[in-house]
Amino acid sequence: MIYCVWYPSGGFGHFVNAVLTLHGNNFLRPDGSLEFSSTGDSHSLDLIVPKYFHDRWPGGINFLDDKNYCVLIDNGINNEGQKFLDTFPAAKIIKLCYTDCSWPVVAQTMITKAMKSSIKDQLDFSSWQTDEDWAKREKYFLFLRNHKLRYSWRADNNATNINIKTLLDYKSFKTELINSGVILSNFRKIWNQWAHHNFKYFLPILCAQDIIKQIKNKESVDLTIITDIWTQAVVYYYIWLEFSIEVPHNDYSNWFTNTEEIAIMLNNLGVTV
């Protein structure tokens, strides 16, 4: 059986390939061992099958009927085309997806991992009259809210869909892979390694989800410990998702000291919390 792993940029596909080829039943095993780079990539592990790359299949392998194979569908984050199905019409498809809520993870990893850059370097601050923190938060927020790729990589009816966020939960992630028909041995050890190197990309959305929950529960929780401006912008983005309100960036130029202050702001803007 051929399993096509169809994914956006950010290193997720290579990790799924590592799980399948190292721990999937009846998969051919790679020669090397799994190592993670400083950005959390697992590209160093050799591929049993060449990539289907930018709508092209290089060939060069004879698939055996009694073996399982993983083919990475690497067309880049801008191309969700399904031309690969012409080459692999009988394959089982595992699609890595994201929603509005998990988009900030991919927004960061596609730049950090695939582009070998940073969000700050990709955004042009030179056209702004100030480089104060509130302006950076606004720039990051607008990047998250307005980027066209926020609407991409949704679930597909013809695939086993795995939300990027699911990778952060070992049991849920394993269950979703098993749902595609794969028989897996325990891969918690390599998952622990992956989580250790990649948790930093998920932390902002976890913080934002906690803050939204605390606001709804009318809890006053200290926010001064959140000093990373990208994380603060993700919180603003979650506020916008949840309450349909954009924080007035200039009016609230200082980062909030606690969740009660956010609730007061929302009430002042006509949102009952």
N, C-alpha and C positions, 0 to 999 in steps of 0.2 A: 504494500500500500504506500502511496505517495501522499505525504502531508505537506501542503503548501502553506507556509507561514507568511502572511500578508500583513505588512506593518508600516507605520509611519517612521520617520527618522527619529533616532534617539537611543539606539542600542537595544531596544526591546526584542527585536527579532532574533538577534544573535544569542540572547540569553535563552529564549524559548528553544532555539536550535540546540543549545548546549544541554538543556534538560532532556530533550527528546533523544538526542544521539548518545548521551552518556547514561541515561536511566530509562529510556523507552524500551519495551520488550521487542526483541528481534530487529532492532536498528543496528546498522553497521556502526562500529565505534570509531571515533577519531583517534589519531595516533598520539596527539599531544594532550596536555592537561589544561584545565580551565584556569586562566589567570585574569585578573581584573586590572584595568589601567587606573590612573589617578582620577579619571572622570567617570569611572564605573563601567567602562566598555568591556566586553568579553570577546572582542574581535580576534584575539590571539589564538583562539581555539580553531584548529583546522576544520574546514568544511568537507564532509564526505561527498556532497553533491555541489557542483558549481551553482552560483547564484543565477537566478533569472533577473537580469540587471537591465533596467531602463528599457523594458519591453523587448528584451532580446534574450534568447536562450542559447548559450554557447555550446550545449551538447557535450559530447565527450564521455558519456557514461551509459552503460547498459544496465537498465533496471532489472533486477531479478524478481521474479514473481513471489518468491518465498521470503523476501526481506522487506523491511519498512525503511522509508527514506524521508528525509526532511529537505524541502527545497525552499530557500529564502526568496521571497518575492520582493526585490529591492528596486522599486521604481522611484523612490524619493517621496517626500511628504506631499509634493504638489500633484502627484499622479496616482489617482485611485482607479485607474483603468483596469479592466479585467481581461485584457488581451492574453494574459498567461493561461487562461482557461482553454485557449485554442491548443496550447502545448500539453496541458495536463487536464483534459476534460473529465477524467474519472477520479481526480484527486480529492481528498478531504481538505477543506480550507479552514485554517485557523486565522481569524482576523483580529489583530490588536486594535482596539478602538479607544476613543475617549469621548467624554461628554463635556458640557460647559464646565462642570465641576472639576474634572480631571485635566482639562485643557492647560492650566498653568504648568503642570508637570511637563507636558510635551513642549510647551512654549519655551521652557528653559532647556530641556535636553536637546531639542533639535538644533539649538544655537551652540550650546556648550559642547555637545558630543559631535554632531554631524558637521557643524560649521567651524568647530575649533575656535570659537569666539565667545563673547559674552553679550548679554542683552544690552548692557551699558554701551559697549562698543558699537552695537548695531543701531542704536538710537542716536539721532543727531541732536545733541543738546546745544550745539553752537548757535542754533537759530532762536533759542530761548533767551530772554533777557536776564534770567537768573538761574543759578545752579543750586539753589537752596533745596533742602530735603523735600519740602512740600511740592516743588516743581518736578522733582524726580519721581515722587510717588504718582503724581498726575500723569506723567509721561508713561510710566510703567502700566498704570491702570488703563490708559487709553490704548496702549499696545495690546493688552489682554482683551479688552472689550471690543475693539474695532478690527482686529486682525482677521483677514478672510479665512485663515486656516482654523479658526475657532469652530467653524461649521463643518469641518471635514472629518473623515474617519469615524463615521457613525456605524452602528451595527448593520449587518447585511443578512438578509433572510436566508441566504444560501451558504452561510458559514457558521462555524462555532466562534462566537464573538467573546473576546476577553477584554474587559475594560482595563485600561492601563493601571488603574488604581487597585485592581484585584491582585496584581503581582505582589502587592505589599502584604497580603495575607496568604501564608503558605497553604493552608488547608483549602481555601477558596480557589486559589490558583490551580492547585493540583486537581481539584474537582472539575474545574472548567476544562482542563486538558484531557482528563479522563472522558468527559462528555464528548470529545471529538473522536473517541474510539481507541485512544492510546492506552496501553497497559504500562504503568509506571512503577518502578521501585522507589524507595524513599530517597528523595533528593534534597532533604532539609539542609544538609551540610553546604551544598553549593548555593542554595537559596539564602542561607545565612550570610554567606560571603557576598552575594549580590546585594542583599538588603543593607549590609554594612557599608558598601560603597555607593549605594544609590538612595539611601534614606533622605539625604539632604535635599533631593529634588521633590520629595513628597511632603517634607516638613511644613512648608508654607500653607498647603491646602489643609493639612491636619490642624494647624493653628487656627486657620480661618474658620473651619467647621466648628471647632471648640468655642470660638468667640461668638459665633452666631447662636450656638446652643445656650451659652451663658447669658447672652442678651435676652433671649426668649424666656429663660428661667429667672430673669430679673436678678441675676447675680452680679456683684461688683468684684471683678477680678483684675488684679494688677496687670497692666500691659506695658509697663516701662521696660520689662525684660526683653521685649521684641524691638530690637534696634536695627535689624536688617531692613533696608528700605524696600527691597523686592517683596519680602514677606508682608510688610505693611500694605503694599499695593495689592497683593493678593487678597488681603482682608477687605480692602475697599471694593475689590472686584466681587467678592462673595456678598458683601453688603448690597451691592447693586443687583446681583442675582436674586437675593432673597427678598429684598424690600423695594426693588425697582427705583432706588434713589442713589444718585451719585453724590458722594461726599463733596461739599463745596471746598475745593482744595485750598484756595487762598484764605477763605474765612476760617478754616481749621488748619492753619499752617503748621501747628505743633501736633505731633503724634499724640493720640489719646493716652492718658495715664491709666485709665481703667475702663471696663466695659460699661459702667453706668454712664460715663460721659458720651459714649456712642448712643446709648438709649435716649439720653436727653436730646442729642442732636437730631435723632430720628423723629422724636416727638415734636421738636421745633419745626421740622420739615413736613409735619402733617401725617407722620406714620405712627400709628398706635402700636406700641410694643407691649 
